[in-house]
Amino acid sequence: PAFLNRSNHNWKTLARRARGAKTWHRVVAMGVSLLLQKRLAASVLKCGKRKIWLDPNEVNEISMANSRQNVRKLVKDGFVIRKPEKVHSRARANLYAEAKRKGRHTGPGKRKGAKEARMPVKVQWMRRMRVLRRLLKKYRDAKKIDKHLYHQLYLKSKGNEFKNKRVLMEYIHKAKKEKMLEKTLSDQAEARRQKNKAARERKVDNAASKAGKKEEEEEVVAAPEPAPPPPPAAKPKKSKK
């Protein structure tokens, strides 16, 4: 053909024209051009022209369709079909990713960039802080820790005291256990103080009651007996003169 004359065109132009010639031979059947029908079908089915299949046995009827409405009817009859999407399997990619999770394909030959560029320390810090703070917020909302312990652990997390969530959870359980033990001991001490106070009050009351009884007895003993009545006075004798 004339378009294959290398003296007039470069190889890119030749390849492009060859592709156009192949498309033309594919669309033209029995001397009838179906380019218009293919373009209308691509517009109706909302896809590219290369995704349109035209029934080669119904060329005459397809060639008579010169509007989108007619093309819709052909689609409904099954003379014009949208080709299915080609399968792009992820099986090999999934196998590779699974192996990489196990630690394969991560040696020095597979690494591009420095360690800090591949996984910055700042990104690791941000992720760790978000994990720890999310856990603290969850525990506080669930009433597992109070606001005072929350604030204390928040500052400890910021101070790089917990390297992961497991360490933080262990610290929380230990702190809650110590707090419960301290509360139990304080309650016992308070109960002991109340008991001793009550005992002292009873002792004071008993001592006071005993002292009152003793005073009454002493008063009864010390009371003087009533004096006997004085003897009657003797009458004076009359003197004899």
C-alpha positions in Angstrom: 0.0 0.0 0.0 1.0 3.6 -0.5 1.1 4.4 3.3 3.9 1.8 3.7 6.2 3.8 1.6 9.2 4.4 4.0 10.7 7.1 1.8 7.9 9.5 2.6 7.1 8.9 6.3 9.0 7.9 9.5 8.3 4.6 11.3 5.9 6.1 13.9 3.6 7.5 11.2 3.7 4.1 9.4 2.8 2.3 12.6 -0.1 4.7 13.3 -1.4 4.3 9.8 -1.1 0.6 10.0 -3.2 0.5 13.1 -5.8 2.7 11.4 -5.8 0.4 8.5 -6.4 -2.6 10.8 -9.3 -0.8 12.5 -10.7 0.1 9.2 -10.7 -3.5 7.9 -12.2 -4.6 11.2 -15.1 -2.1 10.9 -15.7 -2.3 7.2 -17.6 -5.6 6.4 -18.9 -6.6 3.0 -18.2 -3.1 1.7 -20.3 -1.3 4.3 -18.8 1.2 6.7 -20.0 0.9 10.3 -17.8 3.7 11.8 -20.9 5.9 12.5 -22.7 3.0 14.2 -19.7 2.2 16.3 -19.3 5.8 17.4 -23.0 6.1 18.3 -22.9 2.8 20.2 -19.9 3.9 22.2 -21.8 7.1 23.1 -24.9 5.2 24.1 -23.1 2.5 26.1 -20.7 5.0 27.6 -17.5 3.3 26.7 -14.7 3.5 24.1 -15.2 2.4 20.5 -12.8 -0.5 21.0 -15.2 -2.0 23.5 -18.1 -2.2 21.0 -18.9 -5.5 19.3 -21.1 -5.4 16.2 -22.8 -8.6 15.0 -21.2 -9.5 11.7 -24.3 -11.4 10.7 -26.5 -8.4 11.0 -24.4 -5.9 9.0 -27.2 -4.7 6.8 -29.6 -3.9 9.7 -26.8 -2.3 11.7 -25.8 -0.1 8.8 -29.4 1.2 8.6 -29.1 2.6 12.1 -28.2 6.3 11.9 -29.4 7.6 15.2 -28.9 6.9 18.9 -32.5 5.7 19.2 -31.9 3.1 16.5 -28.7 2.0 18.2 -30.5 1.6 21.5 -32.9 -0.8 19.7 -30.0 -2.7 18.3 -28.5 -3.0 21.8 -31.8 -4.2 23.1 -32.0 -6.9 20.4 -28.4 -8.0 21.1 -26.9 -6.9 17.8 -24.6 -4.4 19.5 -22.8 -5.5 22.7 -20.4 -3.8 25.0 -17.4 -6.1 25.4 -16.6 -7.2 29.0 -13.6 -5.8 30.9 -10.4 -7.7 30.5 -9.4 -9.5 33.6 -6.4 -8.1 35.4 -5.6 -10.7 38.0 -4.3 -9.7 41.4 -3.3 -13.3 42.3 0.5 -12.9 41.7 0.4 -9.5 43.5 -1.4 -11.0 46.5 1.1 -13.8 46.7 4.0 -11.4 46.6 2.4 -9.2 49.3 1.8 -12.2 51.5 5.4 -13.2 51.1 6.6 -9.7 51.9 4.5 -9.7 55.1 6.5 -12.8 56.1 9.8 -10.8 55.5 10.7 -12.0 52.1 11.9 -9.7 49.3 13.1 -7.0 51.8 16.8 -7.5 51.7 19.4 -4.9 50.9 18.9 -5.5 47.2 15.3 -4.5 47.4 15.7 -1.3 49.4 15.7 2.1 47.7 16.6 5.1 49.9 18.1 5.5 53.4 16.4 4.1 56.5 15.2 7.5 57.6 13.7 8.2 54.1 11.9 4.8 54.0 10.4 5.1 57.4 11.0 8.4 59.2 11.3 8.4 63.0 8.8 11.2 63.2 6.2 9.1 61.4 6.8 6.2 63.9 6.5 8.6 66.8 3.2 10.0 65.5 1.7 6.6 65.0 2.8 5.4 68.5 1.4 8.6 70.1 -1.9 8.2 68.3 -2.2 4.6 69.3 -1.5 5.3 73.0 -3.7 8.4 73.2 -6.6 6.5 71.4 -6.3 3.8 74.1 -6.3 6.4 76.9 -9.4 8.1 75.5 -11.2 4.8 75.2 -10.4 3.8 78.8 -11.5 7.2 80.1 -14.8 7.1 78.2 -15.4 3.6 79.5 -14.8 4.8 83.1 -11.9 2.4 83.5 -9.6 5.2 84.5 -10.4 8.6 86.0 -9.4 12.0 84.7 -6.5 12.3 87.1 -4.9 9.0 86.0 -5.7 9.8 82.4 -3.7 13.1 82.6 -0.8 11.4 84.4 -0.6 8.6 81.8 -1.0 11.2 78.9 2.1 13.0 80.1 4.0 9.8 80.6 3.2 8.8 77.1 4.4 12.1 75.8 7.6 11.5 77.8 8.3 8.3 75.9 7.7 6.0 78.9 5.6 3.4 77.0 7.0 1.9 73.8 3.7 0.2 72.8 0.1 -0.4 73.8 0.9 -3.6 75.7 3.2 -1.8 78.1 0.7 1.0 78.7 -2.1 -1.5 79.4 0.2 -3.4 81.9 1.0 -0.1 83.6 -2.7 0.8 83.9 -3.6 -2.6 85.4 -0.7 -2.2 87.9 -1.7 1.4 88.8 -5.3 0.4 89.3 -4.3 -2.5 91.5 -2.0 -0.3 93.6 -4.7 2.3 93.9 -7.2 -0.3 95.0 -4.8 -1.7 97.6 -4.1 1.8 98.9 -7.9 2.5 99.2 -8.4 -0.8 101.0 -5.6 0.0 103.5 -6.9 3.5 104.0 -10.4 2.1 104.7 -9.0 -0.4 107.1 -7.0 2.3 108.9 -10.1 4.6 109.0 -12.2 1.7 110.4 -9.5 1.0 113.0 -9.4 4.7 114.0 -13.2 4.8 114.4 -13.1 1.6 116.5 -10.4 3.0 118.7 -12.2 6.3 119.1 -15.4 4.4 120.1 -13.4 2.3 122.6 -11.9 5.5 124.1 -15.3 7.1 124.4 -16.7 4.0 126.0 -13.8 3.9 128.4 -14.3 7.6 129.3 -18.0 7.0 129.8 -17.3 3.9 132.0 -14.7 5.8 134.1 -17.1 8.7 134.5 -20.0 6.5 135.6 -17.7 4.7 138.0 -16.5 8.0 139.5 -20.1 9.2 139.9 -21.1 6.0 141.7 -18.0 6.3 144.0 -18.8 9.9 144.9 -22.4 8.9 145.8 -21.1 6.1 148.1 -18.7 8.5 149.8 -21.4 11.0 150.3 -23.6 8.3 151.9 -20.8 7.2 154.2 -19.6 10.7 155.2 -23.1 11.9 156.1 -23.2 12.6 160.1 -25.7 10.7 162.3 -28.4 12.9 163.8 -27.5 14.1 167.4 -29.5 12.7 170.3 -32.0 15.1 171.9 -30.6 17.0 174.9 -31.7 15.9 178.4 -34.4 17.9 180.0 -33.1 20.7 182.2 -33.3 20.2 186.0 -35.6 22.4 188.0 -33.7 24.7 190.5 -34.3 23.9 194.2 -35.8 26.6 196.4 -33.6 27.6 199.2 -34.9 27.6 202.8 -34.7 30.7 204.7 
